[in-house]
Amino acid sequence: MVSDRHSIKEAIEEAITVSRENVTYTHIGDLGGLEVLQANYHHQTFSRHSHENFCIGLIDEGAQSFYRTGGEHVAPSGWITLVNADDIHTGSAASENGWSYQAMYPSESLLMSLSRDLKTPSGSAPYFPNAVINDPYLAVQLRLAFTLLKTSENKLLKESILFSALTILMMRHGKTRVEASPLLKVQSQILIVKSFLDDYPEENVSLLELSSLVSLSPYYLVRQFQKATGFPPHAYQIQARLRKSRSLLKYGHSISDTAMMLGFHDQSHFHRHFKKSMGVTPKQYIKTL
């Protein structure tokens, strides 16, 4: 009897905690579909994943723990989190009561256009070496930008504040990533495989077919691919499928059709991967459109 009461109490407490989790995902049409997230998380954990866009977050309450290529980090309230485009990262609570935060996902092209004339006339894509920064002034500017993105109908006002905050971020904390050139032959071969998975994520391609495509042994291909991207080919394929799934959902495809078209085993399999990567379910994502 006591154990039953204890189990019921645990179930009630867990239900209350889960109910506190809420997520608002928004697409800002004025800014080319800039995606903005506001969330309160307690049990949410993000699996290893990556985005084609940058992720700039601001912790409102609690603390977040996350991995970003190279190490583990903790961001407390008021601090800013930075994830570069294609950086592998995770996310979970670093405090007992979880964490609340706001995040935006600007594209590389947007940041390049904002950096025009700062260092080079044509601009350059930034690279943020630090995953977590403590910059109170910038935090105030970002918080104002988040507020205006949600509430203001004045395009000139909200774009001025947003672009100013992003430019300050790049000037204070951004660097230009140095790429090795020319590419070694094996690097170009890995890029061919990566491009194939990006262009045709729904294909049920085999490792033998990929290795034959670039004349590498399967074992060597897996090792070099993971070294270059941070993912083995099968895991990278899931990331590519999730990226394409957002486009399909935006164009009106149903969740079940999207899951089937992209080669997920079933709708629940798609749902689980999407939530682990995006922090919202496919259904919640559709509502924001």
Backbone as CSV, one residue per row, in Angstrom:
resi,resn,N_x,N_y,N_z,CA_x,CA_y,CA_z,C_x,C_y,C_z
1,MET,0.825,-1.203,0.000,0.000,0.000,0.000,0.862,1.256,0.000
2,VAL,1.901,1.227,0.853,2.809,2.359,0.931,3.532,2.566,-0.393
3,SER,3.966,1.440,-0.973,4.680,1.531,-2.246,3.771,2.071,-3.343
4,ASP,2.475,1.667,-3.305,1.534,2.171,-4.293,1.368,3.679,-4.166
5,ARG,1.244,4.152,-2.916,1.118,5.590,-2.688,2.355,6.329,-3.170
6,HIS,3.514,5.688,-2.895,4.779,6.312,-3.318,4.847,6.406,-4.838
7,SER,4.398,5.354,-5.534,4.414,5.348,-6.989,3.473,6.398,-7.553
8,ILE,2.286,6.522,-6.931,1.316,7.520,-7.379,1.877,8.921,-7.181
9,LYS,2.528,9.133,-6.023,3.108,10.447,-5.736,4.183,10.789,-6.770
10,GLU,5.037,9.804,-7.088,6.087,10.030,-8.089,5.477,10.360,-9.447
11,ALA,4.422,9.639,-9.816,3.781,9.864,-11.107,3.182,11.269,-11.180
12,ILE,2.548,11.700,-10.057,1.952,13.038,-10.026,3.032,14.097,-10.142
13,GLU,4.129,13.902,-9.390,5.219,14.882,-9.429,5.831,14.968,-10.819
14,GLU,5.989,13.811,-11.461,6.555,13.805,-12.809,5.619,14.490,-13.790
15,ALA,4.299,14.243,-13.661,3.328,14.872,-14.553,3.334,16.385,-14.392
16,ILE,3.473,16.853,-13.128,3.519,18.290,-12.875,4.765,18.889,-13.498
17,THR,5.911,18.179,-13.353,7.166,18.685,-13.907,7.110,18.769,-15.416
18,VAL,6.569,17.718,-16.057,6.476,17.699,-17.516,5.559,18.808,-18.015
19,SER,4.457,19.057,-17.235,3.512,20.089,-17.651,4.141,21.472,-17.635
20,ARG,5.208,21.642,-16.853,5.879,22.937,-16.808,6.689,23.190,-18.080
21,GLU,6.988,22.130,-18.809,7.762,22.305,-20.027,6.861,22.876,-21.119
22,ASN,7.285,23.981,-21.683,6.529,24.551,-22.790,7.496,25.170,-23.780
23,VAL,7.110,25.108,-25.032,7.978,25.545,-26.122,7.181,26.400,-27.092
24,THR,7.749,27.508,-27.502,7.173,28.339,-28.556,8.201,28.470,-29.668
25,TYR,7.827,28.010,-30.848,8.724,28.045,-32.003,8.097,28.979,-33.029
26,THR,8.863,29.958,-33.496,8.315,30.984,-34.374,9.168,31.147,-35.625
27,HIS,8.506,31.372,-36.746,9.187,31.722,-37.993,8.908,33.196,-38.284
28,ILE,9.965,33.981,-38.422,9.819,35.407,-38.700,9.873,35.610,-40.212
29,GLY,8.706,35.753,-40.820,8.641,35.863,-42.278,9.375,37.064,-42.819
30,ASP,9.385,38.176,-42.054,10.058,39.388,-42.528,11.557,39.178,-42.710
31,LEU,12.113,38.208,-42.025,13.559,37.999,-42.034,13.924,36.698,-42.725
32,GLY,13.186,36.376,-43.762,13.496,35.187,-44.539,13.242,33.889,-43.805
33,GLY,12.274,33.907,-42.863,11.962,32.682,-42.136,12.891,32.400,-40.971
34,LEU,13.534,33.455,-40.420,14.386,33.270,-39.246,13.606,32.524,-38.172
35,GLU,14.183,31.454,-37.639,13.507,30.643,-36.635,13.931,31.085,-35.238
36,VAL,12.941,31.224,-34.354,13.187,31.683,-32.984,12.501,30.717,-32.027
37,LEU,13.209,30.340,-30.983,12.704,29.380,-29.999,12.673,30.014,-28.622
38,GLN,11.585,29.814,-27.897,11.508,30.172,-26.487,11.016,28.945,-25.755
39,ALA,11.763,28.498,-24.735,11.429,27.219,-24.116,11.737,27.191,-22.629
40,ASN,10.916,26.416,-21.907,11.186,26.038,-20.524,11.333,24.521,-20.504
41,TYR,12.496,24.039,-20.122,12.771,22.607,-20.156,13.153,22.097,-18.768
42,HIS,12.682,20.894,-18.459,13.081,20.216,-17.226,13.708,18.869,-17.551
43,HIS,12.995,18.063,-18.327,13.484,16.722,-18.651,14.038,16.623,-20.061
44,GLN,13.856,17.633,-20.878,14.296,17.570,-22.267,15.805,17.373,-22.361
45,THR,16.205,16.433,-23.180,17.625,16.253,-23.495,17.760,16.218,-25.016
46,PHE,18.717,16.963,-25.521,18.984,16.978,-26.949,20.104,15.985,-27.251
47,SER,19.856,15.089,-28.165,20.897,14.138,-28.561,21.920,14.852,-29.436
48,ARG,23.009,14.171,-29.743,24.035,14.758,-30.614,23.420,15.066,-31.976
49,HIS,23.482,16.330,-32.363,22.895,16.745,-33.633,23.591,18.013,-34.106
50,SER,23.230,18.466,-35.279,23.798,19.696,-35.821,22.730,20.421,-36.615
51,HIS,22.953,21.726,-36.847,22.050,22.535,-37.654,22.834,23.168,-38.796
52,GLU,22.148,23.421,-39.900,22.823,24.100,-40.997,23.009,25.583,-40.704
53,ASN,22.266,26.091,-39.715,22.376,27.493,-39.319,23.087,27.626,-37.973
54,PHE,23.455,28.849,-37.625,24.024,29.124,-36.311,22.910,29.068,-35.266
55,CYS,23.278,28.844,-34.016,22.321,28.884,-32.911,22.869,29.835,-31.850
56,ILE,22.110,30.883,-31.564,22.512,31.878,-30.564,21.460,31.867,-29.472
57,GLY,21.852,31.460,-28.273,20.904,31.302,-27.175,21.190,32.229,-26.012
58,LEU,20.156,32.541,-25.264,20.276,33.382,-24.073,19.538,32.687,-22.935
59,ILE,20.256,32.358,-21.869,19.661,31.654,-20.733,18.903,32.654,-19.871
60,ASP,17.602,32.425,-19.680,16.779,33.313,-18.862,16.775,32.879,-17.403
61,GLU,16.625,31.590,-17.148,16.597,31.060,-15.786,17.258,29.690,-15.766
62,GLY,17.744,29.302,-14.569,18.369,27.997,-14.425,19.719,27.945,-15.115
63,ALA,20.086,26.762,-15.582,21.374,26.584,-16.258,21.275,25.422,-17.232
64,GLN,22.000,25.551,-18.318,22.026,24.512,-19.353,23.413,23.902,-19.436
65,SER,23.442,22.601,-19.566,24.684,21.875,-19.799,24.647,21.339,-21.219
66,PHE,25.752,21.491,-21.940,25.746,20.986,-23.309,27.171,20.712,-23.791
67,TYR,27.233,19.815,-24.754,28.479,19.505,-25.448,28.471,20.268,-26.762
68,ARG,29.583,20.907,-27.065,29.784,21.483,-28.389,31.167,21.087,-28.836
69,THR,31.287,20.688,-30.064,32.508,20.119,-30.606,33.744,20.513,-29.817
70,GLY,34.288,19.554,-29.073,35.511,19.829,-28.326,35.392,19.714,-26.830
71,GLY,34.209,19.846,-26.252,34.128,19.748,-24.800,32.741,20.023,-24.243
72,GLU,32.628,19.853,-22.923,31.375,20.084,-22.201,31.358,21.505,-21.643
73,HIS,30.162,22.114,-21.606,30.027,23.497,-21.170,28.775,23.642,-20.312
74,VAL,28.772,24.643,-19.440,27.603,24.982,-18.629,27.336,26.470,-18.792
75,ALA,26.090,26.826,-19.077,25.696,28.228,-19.248,24.662,28.572,-18.173
76,PRO,25.003,29.428,-17.230,24.035,29.847,-16.207,23.148,30.986,-16.692
77,SER,22.244,31.407,-15.847,21.315,32.479,-16.196,22.048,33.752,-16.593
78,GLY,21.592,34.369,-17.682,22.186,35.616,-18.159,23.337,35.433,-19.120
79,TRP,23.803,34.204,-19.296,24.918,33.950,-20.202,24.392,33.589,-21.594
80,ILE,25.294,33.665,-22.562,24.941,33.451,-23.969,25.614,32.170,-24.468
81,THR,24.864,31.367,-25.203,25.415,30.148,-25.796,25.563,30.345,-27.297
82,LEU,26.650,29.817,-27.848,26.943,29.982,-29.270,27.278,28.629,-29.891
83,VAL,26.570,28.295,-30.938,26.834,27.064,-31.689,26.980,27.443,-33.150
84,ASN,28.119,27.116,-33.723,28.361,27.429,-35.130,27.551,26.512,-36.038
85,ALA,27.346,26.940,-37.256,26.669,26.100,-38.235,27.441,24.789,-38.386
86,ASP,26.712,23.684,-38.341,27.252,22.325,-38.503,28.038,21.837,-37.294
87,ASP,28.111,22.615,-36.195,28.742,22.121,-34.973,27.871,21.025,-34.356
88,ILE,28.481,19.939,-33.953,27.749,18.898,-33.238,27.556,19.356,-31.801
89,HIS,26.338,19.226,-31.282,26.085,19.667,-29.919,24.934,18.875,-29.305
90,THR,24.813,19.002,-27.986,23.739,18.347,-27.233,23.087,19.407,-26.348
91,GLY,22.325,18.990,-25.358,21.739,19.946,-24.428,20.927,19.239,-23.363
92,SER,21.044,19.705,-22.123,20.255,19.167,-21.021,20.312,20.151,-19.858
93,ALA,19.522,19.898,-18.826,19.482,20.782,-17.670,20.746,20.610,-16.829
94,ALA,21.233,21.745,-16.302,22.380,21.721,-15.392,21.967,22.189,-14.006
95,SER,20.654,22.339,-13.793,20.139,22.720,-12.483,18.909,21.885,-12.184
96,GLU,18.555,21.792,-10.935,17.459,20.917,-10.503,16.128,21.303,-11.147
97,ASN,15.933,22.598,-11.353,14.669,23.071,-11.907,14.707,23.290,-13.421
98,GLY,15.720,22.728,-14.083,15.800,22.843,-15.528,16.339,24.189,-15.964
99,TRP,15.949,24.590,-17.171,16.413,25.880,-17.675,15.406,26.459,-18.654
100,SER,15.390,27.791,-18.674,14.569,28.531,-19.637,15.509,29.345,-20.507
101,TYR,15.231,29.360,-21.793,16.105,30.135,-22.670,15.389,30.529,-23.947
102,GLN,16.005,31.474,-24.639,15.550,31.901,-25.954,16.701,31.678,-26.929
103,ALA,16.357,31.299,-28.139,17.405,31.035,-29.132,16.923,31.445,-30.512
104,MET,17.859,31.857,-31.339,17.563,32.153,-32.735,18.557,31.408,-33.610
105,TYR,18.163,31.183,-34.868,18.965,30.379,-35.777,19.245,31.149,-37.076
106,PRO,20.123,32.154,-37.017,20.434,32.917,-38.235,21.263,32.089,-39.214
107,SER,21.031,32.301,-40.483,21.773,31.574,-41.514,23.152,32.180,-41.710
108,GLU,24.030,31.405,-42.320,25.374,31.898,-42.625,25.312,33.086,-43.579
109,SER,24.389,33.036,-44.536,24.287,34.132,-45.502,23.842,35.426,-44.827
110,LEU,22.948,35.328,-43.833,22.514,36.523,-43.118,23.681,37.147,-42.358
111,LEU,24.457,36.334,-41.651,25.581,36.870,-40.890,26.667,37.411,-41.817
112,MET,26.844,36.770,-42.960,27.816,37.290,-43.933,27.407,38.675,-44.420
113,SER,26.116,38.845,-44.682,25.653,40.143,-45.171,25.810,41.214,-44.098
114,LEU,25.629,40.835,-42.825,25.782,41.800,-41.739,27.247,42.154,-41.492
115,SER,28.158,41.241,-41.827,29.581,41.490,-41.597,30.235,42.253,-42.738
116,ARG,29.446,42.568,-43.769,29.990,43.304,-44.908,30.573,44.639,-44.446
117,ASP,31.775,44.905,-44.884,32.516,46.140,-44.564,33.148,46.143,-43.174
118,LEU,32.910,45.104,-42.370,33.557,45.065,-41.062,35.029,44.681,-41.202
119,LYS,35.295,43.634,-41.970,36.670,43.188,-42.202,37.002,43.178,-43.681
120,THR,36.059,42.698,-44.464,36.249,42.674,-45.917,35.011,43.263,-46.565
121,PRO,35.136,43.878,-47.742,33.979,44.492,-48.409,32.839,43.514,-48.651
122,SER,33.172,42.259,-48.939,32.142,41.274,-49.261,31.593,40.559,-48.040
123,GLY,32.238,40.766,-46.859,31.806,40.071,-45.660,32.367,38.662,-45.585
124,SER,32.264,38.055,-44.432,32.756,36.690,-44.259,31.932,35.993,-43.185
125,ALA,31.839,34.683,-43.316,31.089,33.901,-42.332,31.876,33.866,-41.026
126,PRO,31.229,34.177,-39.902,31.958,34.189,-38.630,32.154,32.784,-38.077
127,TYR,33.067,32.687,-37.136,33.259,31.461,-36.368,33.379,31.877,-34.918
128,PHE,32.595,31.250,-34.047,32.620,31.577,-32.625,33.398,30.503,-31.872
129,PRO,34.622,30.810,-31.441,35.449,29.799,-30.779,34.929,29.399,-29.398
130,ASN,34.234,30.320,-28.708,33.737,30.040,-27.357,32.271,29.629,-27.398
131,ALA,31.962,28.532,-26.724,30.591,28.034,-26.710,29.709,28.809,-25.747
132,VAL,30.304,29.381,-24.706,29.561,30.120,-23.682,30.279,31.432,-23.422
133,ILE,29.547,32.546,-23.394,30.166,33.839,-23.107,29.326,34.594,-22.079
134,ASN,30.001,35.389,-21.265,29.354,36.256,-20.285,29.564,37.698,-20.729
135,ASP,28.551,38.271,-21.355,28.629,39.623,-21.886,27.308,40.320,-21.552
136,PRO,27.222,40.940,-20.371,25.948,41.541,-19.918,25.355,42.538,-20.900
137,TYR,26.195,43.381,-21.505,25.670,44.380,-22.446,25.031,43.696,-23.653
138,LEU,25.731,42.718,-24.216,25.198,42.001,-25.369,23.934,41.230,-24.994
139,ALA,23.897,40.684,-23.776,22.712,39.950,-23.319,21.486,40.859,-23.300
140,VAL,21.662,42.104,-22.868,20.558,43.068,-22.862,20.073,43.330,-24.282
141,GLN,21.025,43.499,-25.215,20.663,43.756,-26.608,19.927,42.567,-27.231
142,LEU,20.392,41.362,-26.937,19.732,40.171,-27.470,18.338,40.007,-26.873
143,ARG,18.204,40.266,-25.573,16.889,40.129,-24.939,15.895,41.122,-25.551
144,LEU,16.364,42.348,-25.820,15.510,43.337,-26.473,15.126,42.868,-27.868
145,ALA,16.083,42.299,-28.593,15.805,41.798,-29.943,14.769,40.685,-29.905
146,PHE,14.903,39.751,-28.962,13.937,38.658,-28.837,12.537,39.214,-28.562
147,THR,12.464,40.204,-27.691,11.167,40.793,-27.343,10.519,41.456,-28.554
148,LEU,11.297,42.229,-29.301,10.752,42.922,-30.459,10.350,41.957,-31.570
149,LEU,11.094,40.869,-31.722,10.748,39.880,-32.744,9.365,39.275,-32.481
150,LYS,9.009,39.197,-31.205,7.712,38.607,-30.837,6.582,39.630,-30.857
151,THR,6.884,40.890,-30.578,5.809,41.840,-30.308,5.687,42.990,-31.304
152,SER,6.772,43.361,-31.972,6.741,44.575,-32.785,6.306,44.306,-34.215
153,GLU,5.466,45.202,-34.736,5.069,45.165,-36.140,5.913,46.119,-36.973
154,ASN,6.788,46.864,-36.306,7.642,47.835,-36.986,8.890,47.135,-37.504
155,LYS,8.917,46.852,-38.798,10.040,46.102,-39.380,11.366,46.826,-39.172
156,LEU,11.362,48.127,-39.389,12.601,48.889,-39.289,13.160,48.838,-37.882
157,LEU,12.290,48.940,-36.891,12.730,48.918,-35.498,13.327,47.572,-35.121
158,LYS,12.578,46.494,-35.353,13.064,45.190,-34.894,14.284,44.724,-35.680
159,GLU,14.357,45.049,-36.969,15.539,44.667,-37.734,16.755,45.472,-37.293
160,SER,16.559,46.728,-36.958,17.675,47.560,-36.501,18.268,47.003,-35.214
161,ILE,17.399,46.652,-34.268,17.880,46.122,-32.982,18.519,44.753,-33.164
162,LEU,17.870,43.878,-33.949,18.396,42.534,-34.167,19.744,42.577,-34.868
163,PHE,19.832,43.310,-35.969,21.075,43.355,-36.737,22.200,44.016,-35.939
164,SER,21.835,44.991,-35.112,22.842,45.626,-34.262,23.404,44.619,-33.261
165,ALA,22.517,43.828,-32.636,22.959,42.838,-31.655,23.851,41.778,-32.301
166,LEU,23.461,41.302,-33.486,24.248,40.280,-34.173,25.603,40.826,-34.620
167,THR,25.626,42.077,-35.038,26.894,42.686,-35.455,27.829,42.865,-34.269
168,ILE,27.286,43.306,-33.125,28.092,43.431,-31.907,28.642,42.061,-31.510
169,LEU,27.803,41.034,-31.619,28.238,39.670,-31.297,29.421,39.264,-32.164
170,MET,29.337,39.501,-33.461,30.423,39.105,-34.361,31.686,39.920,-34.108
171,MET,31.532,41.202,-33.821,32.695,42.055,-33.593,33.421,41.684,-32.299
172,ARG,32.660,41.348,-31.278,33.262,41.068,-29.970,33.750,39.624,-29.822
173,HIS,33.023,38.699,-30.427,33.289,37.290,-30.113,33.505,36.405,-31.337
174,GLY,33.406,36.960,-32.531,33.560,36.147,-33.727,34.941,36.227,-34.335
175,LYS,35.303,35.168,-34.998,36.540,35.124,-35.764,36.202,34.549,-37.138
176,THR,37.147,34.587,-38.031,36.959,33.979,-39.348,37.637,32.626,-39.358
177,ARG,36.853,31.611,-39.650,37.419,30.259,-39.664,38.414,30.134,-40.816
178,VAL,39.589,29.594,-40.512,40.617,29.403,-41.534,40.499,27.988,-42.088
179,GLU,40.270,27.895,-43.376,40.145,26.589,-44.032,41.439,26.224,-44.745
180,ALA,41.818,24.961,-44.620,43.018,24.494,-45.302,42.756,24.418,-46.808
181,SER,43.728,24.796,-47.572,43.587,24.767,-49.030,44.950,24.495,-49.655
182,PRO,45.042,23.687,-50.699,43.923,22.981,-51.319,43.515,21.731,-50.530
183,LEU,42.342,21.189,-50.840,41.870,19.990,-50.170,42.688,18.777,-50.594
184,LEU,42.966,17.926,-49.628,43.581,16.651,-49.948,42.568,15.790,-50.688
185,LYS,43.059,14.796,-51.408,42.169,13.966,-52.201,41.113,13.298,-51.340
186,VAL,41.507,12.772,-50.167,40.541,12.072,-49.327,39.479,13.044,-48.811
187,GLN,39.857,14.308,-48.575,38.877,15.293,-48.128,37.841,15.569,-49.211
188,SER,38.302,15.655,-50.448,37.364,15.883,-51.545,36.446,14.674,-51.723
189,GLN,36.970,13.468,-51.465,36.142,12.265,-51.564,35.066,12.259,-50.480
190,ILE,35.430,12.694,-49.274,34.463,12.765,-48.182,33.396,13.805,-48.493
191,LEU,33.788,14.913,-49.104,32.818,15.947,-49.472,31.812,15.429,-50.501
192,ILE,32.270,14.547,-51.383,31.364,13.956,-52.368,30.297,13.116,-51.662
193,VAL,30.730,12.312,-50.695,29.783,11.476,-49.943,28.827,12.358,-49.138
194,LYS,29.377,13.379,-48.495,28.557,14.298,-47.700,27.515,14.984,-48.586
195,SER,27.918,15.438,-49.747,26.997,16.102,-50.661,25.900,15.157,-51.132
196,PHE,26.275,13.891,-51.368,25.269,12.907,-51.788,24.215,12.726,-50.701
197,LEU,24.661,12.588,-49.436,23.718,12.398,-48.336,22.869,13.648,-48.115
198,ASP,23.441,14.833,-48.354,22.676,16.075,-48.229,21.622,16.188,-49.324
199,ASP,21.993,15.798,-50.535,21.087,15.948,-51.677,20.031,14.845,-51.740
200,TYR,20.379,13.653,-51.288,19.455,12.517,-51.380,19.350,11.798,-50.027
201,PRO,18.908,12.496,-48.976,18.871,11.876,-47.643,17.880,10.723,-47.544
202,GLU,16.860,10.721,-48.446,15.837,9.682,-48.376,16.304,8.359,-48.975
203,GLU,17.411,8.366,-49.703,17.886,7.147,-50.356,18.365,6.122,-49.331
204,ASN,17.935,4.892,-49.499,18.377,3.803,-48.620,19.694,3.254,-49.161
205,VAL,20.712,4.112,-49.159,21.998,3.767,-49.761,22.815,2.911,-48.790
206,SER,23.618,2.030,-49.330,24.441,1.158,-48.487,25.847,1.733,-48.355
207,LEU,26.561,1.272,-47.348,27.939,1.706,-47.151,28.808,1.258,-48.322
208,LEU,28.520,0.082,-48.857,29.279,-0.400,-50.011,29.088,0.519,-51.218
209,GLU,27.861,0.992,-51.404,27.597,1.898,-52.528,28.323,3.229,-52.345
210,LEU,28.338,3.745,-51.117,29.036,5.003,-50.856,30.539,4.853,-51.031
211,SER,31.081,3.761,-50.526,32.524,3.549,-50.658,32.919,3.339,-52.117
212,SER,32.033,2.681,-52.879,32.305,2.490,-54.304,32.237,3.818,-55.054
213,LEU,31.377,4.723,-54.584,31.217,6.034,-55.225,32.520,6.815,-55.232
214,VAL,33.329,6.663,-54.175,34.559,7.457,-54.058,35.812,6.587,-54.023
215,SER,35.649,5.306,-54.310,36.798,4.376,-54.384,37.591,4.328,-53.079
216,LEU,36.878,4.219,-51.958,37.513,4.025,-50.652,36.961,2.751,-50.037
217,SER,37.730,2.149,-49.159,37.224,0.981,-48.458,36.162,1.424,-47.463
218,PRO,35.156,0.583,-47.178,34.096,0.965,-46.233,34.649,1.397,-44.874
219,TYR,35.611,0.650,-44.358,36.180,0.972,-43.052,36.856,2.340,-43.061
220,TYR,37.643,2.580,-44.098,38.373,3.850,-44.183,37.403,5.009,-44.394
221,LEU,36.352,4.778,-45.171,35.358,5.816,-45.406,34.672,6.214,-44.100
222,VAL,34.262,5.234,-43.314,33.581,5.538,-42.044,34.489,6.348,-41.128
223,ARG,35.753,5.930,-41.020,36.676,6.637,-40.129,36.926,8.062,-40.597
224,GLN,37.169,8.249,-41.878,37.462,9.582,-42.391,36.218,10.479,-42.395
225,PHE,35.066,9.881,-42.645,33.829,10.664,-42.648,33.528,11.178,-41.247
226,GLN,33.675,10.305,-40.257,33.418,10.723,-38.877,34.442,11.760,-38.422
227,LYS,35.668,11.609,-38.858,36.709,12.584,-38.522,36.377,13.952,-39.105
228,ALA,35.803,13.970,-40.305,35.515,15.235,-40.984,34.223,15.878,-40.500
229,THR,33.197,15.090,-40.196,31.876,15.643,-39.881,31.468,15.474,-38.426
230,GLY,32.130,14.559,-37.708,31.732,14.279,-36.332,30.685,13.193,-36.224
231,PHE,30.167,12.728,-37.355,29.158,11.681,-37.387,29.615,10.546,-38.295
232,PRO,29.285,9.298,-37.974,29.427,8.247,-38.981,28.356,8.463,-40.052
233,PRO,28.527,7.891,-41.232,27.589,8.166,-42.331,26.122,7.936,-41.985
234,HIS,25.799,6.850,-41.261,24.382,6.566,-40.976,23.775,7.631,-40.068
235,ALA,24.553,8.155,-39.105,24.045,9.194,-38.209,23.924,10.530,-38.939
236,TYR,24.867,10.794,-39.840,24.787,12.026,-40.629,23.562,11.990,-41.541
237,GLN,23.241,10.816,-42.050,22.073,10.687,-42.912,20.798,11.083,-42.162
238,ILE,20.705,10.725,-40.888,19.537,11.109,-40.088,19.464,12.622,-39.954
239,GLN,20.624,13.275,-39.721,20.634,14.738,-39.633,20.174,15.365,-40.949
240,ALA,20.632,14.809,-42.063,20.228,15.327,-43.376,18.727,15.123,-43.594
241,ARG,18.206,13.997,-43.149,16.770,13.749,-43.274,15.968,14.734,-42.431
242,LEU,16.445,15.029,-41.231,15.739,15.976,-40.368,15.755,17.381,-40.973
243,ARG,16.871,17.769,-41.586,16.921,19.079,-42.235,15.891,19.157,-43.369
244,LYS,15.825,18.098,-44.166,14.882,18.102,-45.285,13.449,18.008,-44.789
245,SER,13.258,17.362,-43.651,11.896,17.211,-43.132,11.276,18.567,-42.813
246,ARG,12.074,19.512,-42.354,11.538,20.835,-42.034,11.047,21.531,-43.310
247,SER,11.775,21.340,-44.390,11.337,21.926,-45.662,10.029,21.296,-46.133
248,LEU,9.924,19.981,-46.007,8.705,19.298,-46.438,7.508,19.734,-45.602
249,LEU,7.714,19.856,-44.289,6.624,20.289,-43.415,6.210,21.722,-43.741
250,LYS,7.183,22.568,-44.056,6.870,23.956,-44.415,6.021,24.022,-45.680
251,TYR,6.236,23.089,-46.598,5.500,23.106,-47.860,4.190,22.323,-47.781
252,GLY,3.777,21.957,-46.577,2.449,21.407,-46.392,2.330,19.904,-46.366
253,HIS,3.444,19.178,-46.424,3.355,17.716,-46.338,2.979,17.293,-44.918
254,SER,2.216,16.233,-44.800,1.809,15.744,-43.484,2.994,15.086,-42.786
255,ILE,2.858,14.896,-41.487,3.923,14.276,-40.706,4.157,12.845,-41.173
256,SER,3.075,12.102,-41.392,3.217,10.700,-41.808,3.850,10.599,-43.192
257,ASP,3.428,11.472,-44.109,4.013,11.450,-45.456,5.487,11.831,-45.412
258,THR,5.819,12.821,-44.601,7.213,13.250,-44.474,8.079,12.126,-43.943
259,ALA,7.587,11.449,-42.920,8.344,10.328,-42.340,8.571,9.241,-43.380
260,MET,7.541,8.930,-44.159,7.643,7.869,-45.167,8.564,8.300,-46.308
261,MET,8.424,9.541,-46.760,9.216,10.031,-47.882,10.708,10.056,-47.568
262,LEU,11.049,10.278,-46.287,12.453,10.410,-45.903,13.055,9.122,-45.369
263,GLY,12.310,8.044,-45.406,12.896,6.753,-45.068,12.951,6.421,-43.593
264,PHE,12.186,7.135,-42.752,12.122,6.746,-41.343,11.280,5.481,-41.215
265,HIS,11.590,4.670,-40.209,10.901,3.383,-40.060,9.397,3.592,-39.934
266,ASP,9.005,4.568,-39.119,7.598,4.888,-38.932,7.498,6.299,-38.365
267,GLN,6.273,6.729,-38.121,6.058,8.100,-37.659,6.649,8.340,-36.270
268,SER,6.582,7.344,-35.397,7.120,7.514,-34.047,8.645,7.638,-34.075
269,HIS,9.275,6.912,-34.981,10.727,7.001,-35.148,11.110,8.416,-35.587
270,PHE,10.374,8.966,-36.527,10.596,10.334,-36.989,10.344,11.325,-35.857
271,HIS,9.257,11.141,-35.131,8.884,12.016,-34.013,9.998,12.065,-32.971
272,ARG,10.536,10.902,-32.636,11.568,10.824,-31.592,12.835,11.564,-32.019
273,HIS,13.290,11.349,-33.241,14.506,12.015,-33.714,14.297,13.530,-33.843
274,PHE,13.129,13.936,-34.314,12.838,15.359,-34.499,12.852,16.078,-33.155
275,LYS,12.200,15.500,-32.154,12.135,16.116,-30.821,13.520,16.197,-30.186
276,LYS,14.336,15.160,-30.369,15.683,15.142,-29.804,16.590,16.174,-30.461
277,SER,16.283,16.523,-31.691,17.114,17.472,-32.414,16.614,18.905,-32.301
278,MET,15.294,19.092,-32.405,14.718,20.430,-32.481,14.162,20.935,-31.164
279,GLY,13.889,20.038,-30.224,13.303,20.470,-28.967,11.798,20.613,-29.016
280,VAL,11.206,20.428,-30.194,9.755,20.440,-30.364,9.373,19.232,-31.209
281,THR,8.121,18.837,-31.132,7.646,17.729,-31.949,7.306,18.239,-33.349
282,PRO,7.210,17.355,-34.331,6.792,17.802,-35.670,5.453,18.528,-35.652
283,LYS,4.521,18.073,-34.819,3.215,18.714,-34.731,3.339,20.138,-34.201
284,GLN,4.166,20.325,-33.165,4.392,21.663,-32.622,5.064,22.564,-33.653
285,TYR,5.982,21.984,-34.404,6.693,22.751,-35.442,5.719,23.231,-36.511
286,ILE,4.809,22.373,-36.921,3.820,22.733,-37.961,2.949,23.891,-37.486
287,LYS,2.575,23.886,-36.212,1.708,24.944,-35.689,2.362,26.316,-35.816
288,THR,3.683,26.370,-35.785,4.371,27.659,-35.870,4.365,28.208,-37.291
289,LEU,3.995,27.387,-38.267,4.067,27.809,-39.663,2.827,28.589,-40.084
